[in-house]
Amino acid sequence: MYGNIKLFTGTSFPALAQHVADYLHLSLEGLDIVEFPNENLFVKLHRSVRGQDVYIIQTTASPVHRNLMELLIMIQTARLDSAGRITAVVPYLCYARSDKKDQPRVPITARLITDMLEVAGADRYITFDLHAGQIQGFFSIPGDVLTAFHLLVDYLSGKVPAMHRPVVVTADLGFAKKGRNYAERLHTPMAFIEKRRTGNDARAEALTIIGDVKDRDVIIVDDEVDTGGSMVQAVNLTKAHGAREVYLVFVHPVFSHPAVERLAALPVKEIITTDTVPIPPEKRAKLGERLTVVSIAPLLGEVIRRAHEGMSVGALFNE
């Protein structure tokens, strides 16, 4: 239906895009991104994409607004060059937490972001593990909301047999349903941490544990780590209730300050995450050998191949 696959990336995470290109045995297409003295951005493609199947790989972590604008401008550039189809590949979607109007006089910024992608000219989207499932309904274009769950579970499956009476613990009740999926696949019981967010900042208070963690190895699961406050409270609470070794598992390593310093100081056995967001070398160094990064690149590459060829993505997961 469309021409060849054309892969582009901005400055947010070129290493991930290169790994995806390597999986597909393709080269990343060239483009120039210029920032003028007034901080305006300019994009120029090196070659025409008329009639081609374009995939623009750009995560929207820090610097959020620079990366978001690059993504929007790259999409519009491809649209104005008459691309056959444009897919925005956004491993981490910014503003995903702003998904509802939960108090007076506040925006639903996640909806604004999806509208912006469509107005820029995206025909489809691919993303990973949205903060809330209803964000899919903000899009009027088709897309694939992938999950790193299968990748993380496959890795954990090799660890669980050596653990002592393992239990899956969700960092909050909002992640309970996804946490249950981990417990079912790993054949472990589960527990929940109840916490309450009291303001408009990133802070939340862990209140208690629902379930048994005493004399057990604990696998704490969540969708992302931003400042790390919830993980610190979760680890401290499980330890206070008699937990043995603690493993942290999450999809998006956003790592806003002071997350890395907080995680580095925690008495945890291993920190397991993915590369939906780049982790700078200095942050990796602080976490040391306890950090394990499971790459999403092969899965992302396979989904792009299947989308291009019109094949089922759900079949990858027996769905």
PyMOL commands that set and color helices and strands:
alter all, ss='L'
color gray80, all
select helices_A, chain A and resi 14-24+64-80+109-120+133-138+149-157+160-162+173-186+229-240+259-264+281-290+297-309+314-317
alter helices_A, ss='H'
color red, helices_A
select strands_A, chain A and resi 5-9+31-35+41-45+53-57+85-90+124-128+143-146+167-170+190-196+205-210+218-225+246-253+270-274+291-294
alter strands_A, ss='S'
color yellow, strands_A
deselect
rebuild
show_as cartoon
